[in-house]
């Protein structure tokens, strides 16, 4: 069975004082109504948990940006509520997207 996933748009996320980001985080069901952030896209650049970006080039900066934003949303009451509501009514889920994300993550880890 494919995990439920949804895209969560954000704007004005403060990375550090005076520097803001806007983009989309992909939430993937992790059981019991919980989720984890599988990827983040900011300005067309993809960030993943393992530190790889759109160019498939690892950097600590990529990883740190991802972890900062992912940690925020994984512990944010509004994000948790949005995910719970989408999960309950089945909206936002895209089984093909969740499969694609998992496949991409596995490929990135293999390289």
N, CA, C and O of each residue as an XYZ file, in Angstrom:
444
protein
N       0.840     -1.182      0.000
C       0.000      0.000      0.000
C       0.886      1.247      0.000
O       1.892      1.321      0.706
N       0.494      2.192     -0.788
C       1.256      3.430     -0.909
C       0.874      4.382      0.218
O      -0.302      4.503      0.560
N       1.848      5.047      0.787
C       1.606      5.998      1.869
C       0.889      7.234      1.347
O       1.133      7.683      0.227
N       0.014      7.769      2.161
C      -0.678      9.011      1.852
C       0.335     10.151      1.890
O       1.204     10.183      2.761
N       0.227     11.070      0.961
C       1.105     12.244      0.975
C       0.315     13.474      0.577
O      -0.735     13.385     -0.059
N       0.841     14.612      0.963
C       0.216     15.879      0.576
C       1.295     16.939      0.441
O       2.373     16.832      1.025
N       0.988     17.952     -0.330
C       1.899     19.085     -0.491
C       1.406     20.208      0.414
O       0.209     20.492      0.467
N       2.321     20.836      1.117
C       1.999     21.898      2.071
C       2.798     23.136      1.678
O       4.023     23.167      1.801
N       2.085     24.152      1.204
C       2.739     25.392      0.787
C       3.032     26.269      2.002
O       2.238     26.341      2.939
N       4.172     26.923      1.967
C       4.522     27.850      3.044
C       5.156     29.096      2.444
O       5.734     29.060      1.358
N       5.036     30.190      3.171
C       5.695     31.431      2.755
C       6.193     32.148      4.003
O       5.682     31.938      5.103
N       7.167     32.969      3.821
C       7.760     33.739      4.912
C       8.255     32.857      6.056
O       8.080     33.191      7.227
N       8.872     31.735      5.709
C       9.515     30.903      6.721
C      10.887     31.513      6.986
O      11.702     31.633      6.072
N      11.144     31.896      8.226
C      12.399     32.572      8.553
C      13.512     31.553      8.795
O      13.529     30.855      9.810
N      14.440     31.483      7.841
C      15.581     30.572      7.957
C      16.557     31.052      9.021
O      17.085     30.260      9.801
N      16.788     32.351      9.042
C      17.594     33.009     10.059
C      17.150     34.467     10.041
O      16.451     34.869      9.111
N      17.523     35.267     11.021
C      17.032     36.644     11.064
C      17.232     37.384      9.741
O      18.355     37.564      9.268
N      16.107     37.807      9.163
C      16.142     38.591      7.938
C      16.141     37.800      6.645
O      16.045     38.393      5.570
N      16.245     36.471      6.712
C      16.239     35.648      5.496
C      15.029     34.725      5.544
O      14.896     33.887      6.435
N      14.146     34.903      4.555
C      12.897     34.157      4.509
C      12.837     33.277      3.272
O      13.462     33.570      2.252
N      12.075     32.190      3.377
C      11.897     31.273      2.251
C      10.417     30.984      2.068
O       9.641     30.992      3.024
N      10.044     30.728      0.822
C       8.693     30.290      0.482
C       8.831     29.069     -0.399
O       9.722     29.008     -1.247
N       7.960     28.097     -0.208
C       8.046     26.890     -1.016
C       6.973     25.893     -0.672
O       5.896     26.251     -0.194
N       7.278     24.635     -0.922
C       6.338     23.543     -0.697
C       7.063     22.396     -0.008
O       8.148     21.985     -0.417
N       6.435     21.891      1.047
C       6.957     20.714      1.741
C       6.032     19.541      1.431
O       4.813     19.703      1.394
N       6.603     18.372      1.211
C       5.803     17.174      0.982
C       5.750     16.382      2.276
O       6.776     15.951      2.803
N       4.516     16.194      2.787
C       4.294     15.417      3.999
C       3.887     14.007      3.580
O       3.041     13.844      2.702
N       4.476     12.998      4.194
C       4.155     11.604      3.902
C       3.750     10.921      5.202
O       4.422     11.057      6.225
N       2.639     10.182      5.149
C       2.133      9.485      6.329
C       3.170      8.507      6.858
O       3.802      7.761      6.111
N       3.318      8.543      8.183
C       4.305      7.691      8.844
C       3.628      6.770      9.864
O       4.272      6.291     10.797
N       2.327      6.527      9.680
C       1.569      5.664     10.582
C       0.919      6.431     11.711
O       1.432      7.459     12.154
N      -0.221      5.924     12.179
C      -0.974      6.511     13.296
C      -1.286      7.991     13.106
O      -1.336      8.745     14.078
N      -1.494      8.407     11.866
C      -1.842      9.797     11.596
C      -0.673     10.759     11.642
O      -0.853     11.962     11.450
N       0.511     10.251     11.891
C       1.712     11.086     11.926
C       2.279     11.231     10.517
O       1.928     10.470      9.615
N       3.156     12.213     10.339
C       3.793     12.396      9.039
C       5.249     12.784      9.224
O       5.680     13.194     10.302
N       5.985     12.640      8.145
C       7.346     13.167      8.089
C       7.461     13.974      6.806
O       6.694     13.770      5.865
N       8.412     14.882      6.772
C       8.647     15.691      5.579
C       9.639     14.925      4.712
O      10.747     14.614      5.150
N       9.233     14.623      3.474
C      10.106     13.843      2.592
C      10.958     14.724      1.692
O      12.075     14.357      1.328
N      10.426     15.889      1.335
C      11.210     16.816      0.515
C      10.633     18.212      0.656
O       9.486     18.398      1.063
N      11.459     19.185      0.311
C      11.064     20.594      0.333
C      11.545     21.207     -0.970
O      12.669     20.959     -1.407
N      10.690     22.010     -1.586
C      11.065     22.703     -2.816
C      10.965     24.201     -2.557
O       9.918     24.706     -2.152
N      12.068     24.902     -2.798
C      12.127     26.355     -2.641
C      12.678     26.925     -3.936
O      13.802     26.616     -4.330
N      11.890     27.751     -4.592
C      12.344     28.373     -5.836
C      12.781     27.373     -6.887
O      13.718     27.634     -7.642
N      12.111     26.228     -6.944
C      12.455     25.208     -7.921
C      13.592     24.291     -7.500
O      13.878     23.312     -8.189
N      14.246     24.588     -6.385
C      15.351     23.746     -5.898
C      14.804     22.772     -4.864
O      14.129     23.169     -3.915
N      15.103     21.499     -5.058
C      14.612     20.446     -4.177
C      15.644     20.137     -3.095
O      16.834     19.985     -3.374
N      15.165     20.047     -1.862
C      15.992     19.695     -0.713
C      15.461     18.394     -0.123
O      14.248     18.214     -0.006
N      16.364     17.484      0.250
C      15.965     16.224      0.858
C      16.706     16.018      2.170
O      17.699     16.683      2.463
N      16.193     15.084      2.942
C      16.747     14.803      4.269
C      18.221     14.390      4.207
O      18.980     14.673      5.134
N      18.623     13.730      3.132
C      20.002     13.245      3.053
C      20.987     14.292      2.542
O      22.177     14.006      2.411
N      20.500     15.515      2.247
C      21.409     16.595      1.867
C      21.600     16.787      0.385
O      22.416     17.605     -0.041
N      20.844     16.031     -0.415
C      20.968     16.190     -1.863
C      19.946     17.198     -2.351
O      18.812     17.227     -1.872
N      20.346     18.015     -3.295
C      19.465     19.020     -3.868
C      19.080     18.660     -5.281
O      19.261     17.523     -5.715
N      18.550     19.626     -5.995
C      18.074     19.417     -7.355
C      19.162     18.886     -8.268
O      18.879     18.134     -9.201
N      20.391     19.265     -8.011
C      21.500     18.860     -8.881
C      22.103     17.522     -8.465
O      23.110     17.096     -9.030
N      21.491     16.851     -7.473
C      22.010     15.580     -6.962
C      23.411     15.742     -6.374
O      24.211     14.807     -6.377
N      23.689     16.932     -5.877
C      24.991     17.243     -5.308
C      24.815     17.458     -3.814
O      24.065     18.344     -3.404
N      25.490     16.665     -2.998
C      25.362     16.761     -1.552
C      26.049     18.015     -1.026
O      27.166     18.341     -1.427
N      25.367     18.707     -0.126
C      26.016     19.767      0.641
C      25.437     19.760      2.048
O      24.273     19.417      2.257
N      26.256     20.138      2.992
C      25.791     20.266      4.369
C      24.741     21.361      4.461
O      23.800     21.255      5.248
N      24.892     22.410      3.666
C      23.916     23.500      3.672
C      22.550     22.996      3.233
O      21.542     23.313      3.865
N      22.501     22.210      2.150
C      21.227     21.632      1.707
C      20.569     20.859      2.839
O      19.380     21.024      3.111
N      21.352     20.017      3.491
C      20.824     19.181      4.563
C      20.349     20.034      5.736
O      19.283     19.775      6.293
N      21.119     21.038      6.114
C      20.743     21.892      7.240
C      19.480     22.691      6.959
O      18.638     22.850      7.843
N      19.338     23.195      5.736
C      18.114     23.916      5.367
C      16.931     22.972      5.460
O      15.897     23.317      6.034
N      17.079     21.776      4.896
C      15.995     20.798      4.955
C      15.619     20.490      6.400
O      14.444     20.556      6.761
N      16.605     20.154      7.231
C      16.325     19.759      8.612
C      15.680     20.878      9.417
O      14.803     20.616     10.241
N      16.096     22.110      9.194
C      15.507     23.249      9.888
C      14.017     23.363      9.579
O      13.195     23.497     10.486
N      13.678     23.311      8.297
C      12.279     23.457      7.884
C      11.476     22.214      8.249
O      10.363     22.331      8.763
N      12.018     21.030      7.994
C      11.301     19.784      8.289
C      10.990     19.670      9.774
O       9.871     19.320     10.147
N      11.966     19.961     10.622
C      11.746     19.885     12.066
C      10.630     20.829     12.496
O       9.801     20.484     13.337
N      10.617     22.016     11.913
C       9.566     22.977     12.250
C       8.190     22.408     11.925
O       7.305     22.400     12.780
N       8.003     21.932     10.691
C       6.681     21.456     10.278
C       6.288     20.150     10.959
O       5.108     19.943     11.242
N       7.229     19.280     11.224
C       6.904     18.018     11.889
C       6.460     18.238     13.330
O       5.868     17.345     13.936
N       6.735     19.410     13.882
C       6.339     19.740     15.253
C       5.367     20.909     15.331
O       5.083     21.404     16.421
N       4.858     21.353     14.196
C       3.984     22.521     14.128
C       2.519     22.094     14.191
O       2.079     21.262     13.397
N       1.760     22.661     15.134
C       0.356     22.286     15.316
C      -0.479     22.557     14.067
O      -1.353     21.758     13.730
N      -0.225     23.673     13.374
C      -1.008     23.976     12.163
C      -0.728     22.970     11.056
O      -1.650     22.542     10.361
N       0.521     22.593     10.885
C       0.871     21.602      9.861
C       0.274     20.243     10.218
O      -0.223     19.533      9.344
N       0.321     19.881     11.495
C      -0.252     18.611     11.929
C      -1.758     18.587     11.702
O      -2.306     17.568     11.280
N      -2.428     19.698     11.978
C      -3.871     19.789     11.757
C      -4.197     19.695     10.272
O      -5.120     18.978      9.888
N      -3.455     20.407      9.438
C      -3.683     20.358      7.987
C      -3.506     18.934      7.473
O      -4.283     18.474      6.637
N      -2.488     18.235      7.970
C      -2.258     16.861      7.531
C      -3.388     15.953      8.002
O      -3.888     15.136      7.229
N      -3.794     16.088      9.260
C      -4.868     15.250      9.805
C      -6.166     15.453      9.030
O      -6.870     14.487      8.738
N      -6.486     16.707      8.695
C      -7.705     16.990      7.938
C      -7.626     16.409      6.534
O      -8.596     15.823      6.052
N      -6.489     16.562      5.876
C      -6.327     16.012      4.524
C      -6.386     14.487      4.554
O      -6.970     13.868      3.665
N      -5.788     13.891      5.562
C      -5.798     12.437      5.695
C      -7.221     11.932      5.937
O      -7.630     10.918      5.371
N      -7.972     12.644      6.780
C      -9.340     12.236      7.109
C     -10.270     12.287      5.906
O     -11.100     11.397      5.720
N     -10.135     13.325      5.092
C     -11.053     13.427      3.947
C     -10.443     12.911      2.652
O     -11.086     12.941      1.603
N      -9.209     12.442      2.725
C      -8.584     11.833      1.550
C      -8.092     12.817      0.518
O      -7.651     12.402     -0.554
N      -8.151     14.110      0.800
C      -7.680     15.091     -0.180
C      -6.178     15.256     -0.072
O      -5.585     15.045      0.986
N      -5.584     15.630     -1.166
C      -4.156     15.906     -1.150
C      -3.289     14.690     -1.349
O      -2.096     14.817     -1.626
N      -3.860     13.526     -1.214
C      -3.068     12.322     -1.371
C      -2.794     12.018     -2.831
O      -3.683     12.118     -3.677
N      -1.592     11.656     -3.109
C      -1.218     11.306     -4.472
C      -0.302     10.092     -4.390
O       0.903     10.236     -4.186
N      -0.875      8.880     -4.549
C      -0.061      7.680     -4.400
C       1.138      7.648     -5.341
O       2.214      7.193     -4.952
N       0.969      8.124     -6.564
C       2.084      8.138     -7.505
C       3.190      9.064     -7.017
O       4.371      8.747     -7.157
N       2.820     10.198     -6.451
C       3.796     11.162     -5.938
C       4.599     10.548     -4.793
O       5.823     10.672     -4.749
N       3.900      9.881     -3.863
C       4.593      9.254     -2.739
C       5.569      8.192     -3.237
O       6.681      8.073     -2.724
N       5.149      7.424     -4.236
C       6.033      6.412     -4.820
C       7.249      7.073     -5.459
O       8.380      6.628     -5.265
N       7.010      8.139     -6.222
C       8.105      8.843     -6.889
C       9.107      9.392     -5.877
O      10.318      9.303     -6.084
N       8.604      9.957     -4.790
C       9.477     10.524     -3.759
C      10.336      9.429     -3.142
O      11.547      9.594     -3.000
N       9.708      8.299     -2.770
C      10.459      7.195     -2.180
C      11.519      6.670     -3.141
O      12.652      6.406     -2.738
N      11.149      6.519     -4.414
C      12.089      6.027     -5.423
C      13.269      6.986     -5.556
O      14.422      6.556     -5.592
N      12.977      8.296     -5.630
C      14.040      9.291     -5.761
C      14.974      9.271     -4.553
O      16.191      9.384     -4.705
N      14.406      9.127     -3.352
C      15.227      9.085     -2.147
C      16.136      7.860     -2.150
O      17.306      7.946     -1.776
N      15.594      6.721     -2.572
C      16.397      5.500     -2.618
C      17.515      5.628     -3.643
O      18.634      5.177     -3.399
N      17.224      6.235     -4.781
C      18.243      6.420     -5.809
C      19.342      7.357     -5.319
O      20.524      7.118     -5.568
N      18.951      8.425     -4.620
C      19.929      9.388     -4.117
C      20.833      8.741     -3.068
O      22.035      9.004     -3.031
N      20.252      7.897     -2.218
C      21.042      7.232     -1.188
C      22.013      6.229     -1.793
O      23.078      5.979     -1.229
N      21.656      5.653     -2.934
C      22.504      4.652     -3.583
C      23.733      5.285     -4.236
O      24.720      4.599     -4.502
N      23.671      6.592     -4.494
C      24.782      7.268     -5.192
C      25.709      7.926     -4.225
O      26.695      8.539     -4.634
